[in-house]
Amino acid sequence: MFKAIWLWLTHYEVIAMDRASGYAHHWWARNEADALDWVRCYKPRYTVVYGKHGKLLGGRRAVY
């Protein structure tokens, strides 16, 4: 429980979703630069969003 709170307070949450296959991947990045690196590495068919403290900061919408 404490680790989840610590991650939520100190890290960026990154989520990649693919509606076609139903795939969703979720992980934590230490800083915004790492979060943006993860956003860039996913193919355009994925919707990738990142945020901190439950607030959406940015992302990329899927191109179908």
Stockholm file with secondary structure:
# STOCKHOLM 1.0

chainA/1-64         MFKAIWLWLTHYEVIAMDRASGYAHHWWARNEADALDWVRCYKPRYTVVYGKHGKLLGGRRAVY
#=GR chainA/1-64 SS CHHHHHHHHHSEEEEEEETTTTEEEEEEESSHHHHHHHHHHSCTTSEEEEEETTEEEEEECCCC
#=GC SS_cons        CHHHHHHHHHSEEEEEEETTTTEEEEEEESSHHHHHHHHHHSCTTSEEEEEETTEEEEEECCCC
//
